């Protein structure tokens, strides 16, 4: 192999290893996903095996001082916005490097080029799985008080109750109506979305992906028995919010891998709004807040008397229904909840 080809091989081997290590560390330290990290580690080791016959000569032909490309930098290369930006850049660098290595090795009468091609396609599959987990962190970052609106739980007309909750500091509103016909649900959703847009507050529709899409809502919240988040993401696209109810850590980990923006954790207490035959409790909220990379929102039975215990678990936000929307003074109730986070 010529010195020029060996230099190309050396440079791209370095790029591939570096990019792969970034993506692998994301799976390991951010996602805490052993399976994904293991698959990426195997790609890294198989890459080393495929390149082993060539790397000694490649390194001997390295000429960093004479490389005209080392000084050519773009502004975007010097800045990464967040984990999404970081991991996408590393993944693209890895894919490009693997293709360059493959092309260089096609000049040799060996099976090394097909081996690199196989690695490239293996990484493309892993990259797709990783892409589902990459959500803009700022989209849900400021949510602390998440109010669920159900007409039967409101002390005033539901839209008026929504407006008063927002006035008191609600950061996100979910329309949750289990028994409405589709036409009426859509009509209400459109009114909610219009109000939330005017107030610059995210609007979420419970369960009904079709209603969320047709109303122009900011997102949808899905239960464990609803459409999987990864399928909802294909329909909603990258820019919408997806929340997933979880009752145990396995649900939470899967929600991350499926592309959720946040998880609901609970029930933390018994709830009169939605009676359940089990309680996930504060311990699960604490575990989810500590282990899961996306925001955790505690739900069920949360009152002003116990909200301090919930906040102490480390969850980002609390979700409430009747304790705000059903209060005599909705704005004051929302404000009292919101103030609890000011001491965090």
Number of C-alpha atoms within 10 A of each C-alpha: 12 10 13 12 17 23 21 18 28 23 19 22 22 13 19 25 19 17 22 23 18 18 24 23 16 20 22 17 12 14 21 16 17 12 11 19 20 14 15 23 17 12 22 19 11 15 20 14 12 17 20 11 11 15 17 12 15 22 14 12 18 18 11 11 7 8 10 9 8 9 7 6 9 8 6 8 8 7 10 12 10 13 15 17 14 16 24 18 16 18 24 15 18 27 20 15 23 27 18 18 24 22 17 18 23 13 12 11 8 10 11 22 22 15 17 23 16 15 21 21 13 14 21 16 10 18 18 10 16 23 16 19 21 20 23 17 17 9 13 18 14 12 19 22 27 26 26 27 27 20 18 14 19 23 17 18 12 20 16 14 24 28 19 21 29 25 16 22 23 27 23 24 25 26 27 21 18 11 7 11 9 12 10 9 19 20 13 19 24 17 12 25 24 16 17 22 14 9 13 12 18 21 25 30 32 21 21 21 22 15 22 25 17 12 21 17 25 23 23 26 26 24 15 13 8 14 13 17 27 20 11 20 18 10 13 20 9 14 12 21 24 26 26 29 24 27 21 16 16 10 16 25 21 17 27 26 19 22 27 29 27 26 27 26 32 25 26 21 20 19 16 11 15 10 11 12 6 12 15 16 20 20 13 21 29 19 16 30 21 13 14 19 19 25 23 28 29 35 25 24 22 24 18 14 7 11 16 16 12 24 21 12 18 19 21 21 24 25 23 23 26 23 21 32 31 20 19 13 16 26 21 17 21 26 18 15 24 20 13 15 16 7 7 9
